[in-house]
Amino acid sequence: MMKIFIFILLLFPFSVPLNAIAQVQSTFVESSGVYTGPLQTKPSPVVVELFSSQNCPACPPADEYMSDLVKSDGVIALSCHVDYFGKTSAGFGKPFCTQRQSQYIKQIGRKSHFTPQMMINGHMSEIGYETTAVAAAIVKGRSERVATVKIQPKASGVYDFNIPAGTVNGAAEIWMAVYQKPQNVRERGRNITYSHVVNRYIPLGVWRGGNIERAVYPIVDSKSAGFAIVAQEARSGKILAAGDYRF
C-alpha cells in the first residue's frame, strides 16, 4: 500500500491535505492493489473556481484552502466573490461572479445558489470546505483532455496566447480572468487570506476548434498577481483549454 501511495503522489503532484489524498486513493486502486486510474506523462491543467464571499460564515475554510491550491502545480485556482451577500469591507464582490455562478447552478440542476461552491473544470461541483471531495475532483480533472493555453509576453502590457486545435462540441467561449495578489483581511475576529481573487473578467470571443493565436491586453495594476485564459464549452460548461500567466 505504501508503494501505491508514493506512486499516486508522483503522478498527481499538487498540494492538498495528506489525509485527503489518502482517501482519494480508493477511487483509483482496486482491492487487489492494482492501479486502475488513467496513466499520463503530463497531467492536464485543472481549473478550480471558488464562489465565495467575505460575508459568508461558512466560507473561511474554503478561502484558506485556496491558499494551498494556488501553489499547486498545474492547478489554475480562481476565487470569484459573489455580490448577493451585500457590500464587504474589501469590496471583492462582483456582479460577473454572481452571473457565472448562476450559469453553473442552472447547469448542475440546482434551484438555489450556495457558498462556498467550487467548480472543477467547469462541470464538477463540490462544497468548498469539503477538501477531500475537492481533491478527488482535481485528481479526476487531471485525467481529462484539457489543452494547455500557452501565454507569453509580447510587448509592454501585451501578451500572446495560443490555443491548439482541438475538438469542440458546437462552440466554446474564451474568457480571461485577471486575479489579485493574496490579501490578508480581518474578518469576524480572525485574519483570513484571500488568494487569486478575480477582479476583472473579459470575454475574448468564440473558439470552434481551430488553432488560435492572438494578442491580449489584460489591464493589470500593482495588486494584480496574474491572469488566466480559458476556453469553455458553451453547452456543457466543460473546460477544454486553460493556461495562466503569473507576474
N, C-alpha and C positions, 0 to 999 in steps of 0.2 A: 504493500500500500504506500510506503514512503517513496518508492521509486515512481509510482504513478503520480503522486503529489508533486514531486520535483519536476516531472515531465510537463505537467499542466502549467506550473509556474513559468517554465521556459517558453512554452508555446503561447501563453497569454500574459505577457509582461506588463501588467498595469497595476496601479496602486489601489487596492481595495482591502478591507479588513481581512486578516488571515482566516478568521472563522467563517467569513462569507465565502471565501474561495474553497475552503474545506467542504462546505455544504454543497457548493456548485458541482464538485467532482462527481457526485452521484448521478448528475444529469447525463454524464458522458461515459461513465465507467460501469459496465455490467457487473453482476455479482460474480462472474467468472474472473474478473480482474482485467478484462480486455477493453482497451480504449476504443470507444465507438464514435467519437466525435470527428469533425472534419479535420483533415490534415492540410495545412497551408504553410508555404515557406515564408510568406509575408502576410500577416493578417490585414484585413481591410480596415480603413478608418471607421470609427464609430462616432456618431453624433448623439450627444445627450443634451436634451433641452429640459431645464428645470423651470417650472412655472411656480413662482413663489411671491411672497410679499413680506415687507417688514411688519405689517400689522397682522400677519397670520401667526397665531400662537403655536401651531404645530410645525412651523417651517424651520426653526433654527437648526435642528439636527440635519435636515436636508441641505441647508445652506452651508453648514460646516463640512458635510460630506463632499460638496462641490470643491472645497479647497484641496481635497485629495484627488478628485477626478481631473482637475485642470493640470495636475502634474503627471498624469498617466500617459504613457506613450501611446500614440495612435487614437487617443480619445479627444474629440472636439467638444468641450463642455461649455454650454451657453446658459446663463441664468437670465430668464426673461421674467421681469416683475410685472404682474397684472395691476390694473388700476381700479378694480371694483372693491378694494378694501379701503378706498379713500386716500387722502394725501398722507405721505410719510415724511419723516424728518430728512431723509437723504434724497427724496424725490426720485426714487428708482422706477416707480410705476409708469408704464407706457401703454397707451391705447392699442398699439400694434401687438403687444404681448397678449392682451386680452383677446384680440381678434384671432391670433394664431391658436391660442388655446381653445377658443370656441370652435375653430375648424377641426381640431383634434377631438374634442368632445363629441361632435357630430359624427366624426369618422369612426370612433370606437363604440358608438351607440349608447352613450350615457345621456341622461336627461338634465344633468346639472354639472357645474364646474366644481373642482376641488383643488385644494393646495395642501401640501406640496405635491405636484404631479411631475414625474419625469417621463419624457417620451424618448425612446431609444430608437434611432434610425427611422423616425417618423411613423412607426406603426406598432411599437411595443410600449404599452402604458404601465407604469408602476407608481406606487406611492413613494415619494421621495425619500422618506426616512427608513424604508424597508430595504436596507443596504444589501442584504443577501439576494433579494429578488432583483434589484438593480444590477448587481454584479453578474447574476446569471444571464440577464438580458444582454449585458455588454459582451459576455462570452459568446452568446449566440450571434450577436451583431458582428463580431469579428469574422464569422464564417460566411456572412452574406457578401454578395457581389457588389461592393461599393467601390467605385473607381476613385483614385486619388486625384484631386484637383491640384495641379502644380501652380504655385504662385511665386513670382519673383519681382523684385523692384526693377522699374524701367527708367524712371526719372524722379525728380523730387516730387514726392506725394503721389506718384503714378506707379501702378503695378500691372504686370501682365499676368493673365491666368489662362490655363489650358485645361479643357475637359476632353479626354479622349473619346473617340467614337464608341458608342455602346448601344444596347437595346433599350428602347423606351416604349412603354405601352401607352400610346397616344402622345402625350406631351408632358414635359417636365418643366417646372418653374425654377428659374435660377434666382437665388437671392443672396445678399451679402449682409452679414451682421457684424457691426463694429462693437467690440466689448472693452470694458474698462479694467484698469489695474485693481487688485484687491483693495477693498476699503474696509476699515475697522469702524464699526458703528456701535455706540452704546445703546442697548435695547433691553428694556424690562430688567434693568439692574445687572446686565451682563454684556460683555463685549462680544460682538459677532462679526466675523469676517465674511464679507460678500465678495465672491470671486467671479470674474468674467461676466459682470452684469452688462447686458446688451443695452446700449443707449441709442443705436441707430440701426434701422432695418431698411434695406434698399433693394427693391425688386430689380432684377437685371435682365428680364426677358424670358423667352421660352427656348427650351432645348428639345429637339426632336430626334436626337441620336447621332448626329454628325459631329465630327471633330470641331471644337470651338477654340479659337484663340482671340482673346480680347484684352483691352486695357481698361482698368478701373481707377477711379479716384475715390478712396474710401472716406475722406473728410474726417481726419483724426485730430486729436488735441493732446495736451500734456497728460491727460488722465487715461488715454487710450492704451490698451495692452496689445491689441492686435485686431484682426478681423478674420471671419470665416466666409467662404464661398461654397454654396451648397446647391445641388440640382436635385429637386424633389418631385417625384411623380405626382401629377395633379390629381389623378383619380384615386390612387390607393394611399397616398401620403408617404410611400416608401422613399427613402433617400437613396439615390443612385450614384451620386458622386459628391465628394466633400474634401475640403482642404482648408487649412488656416495658415495665417502668417502672423508671427508674434514679433513685436518690436523689441 
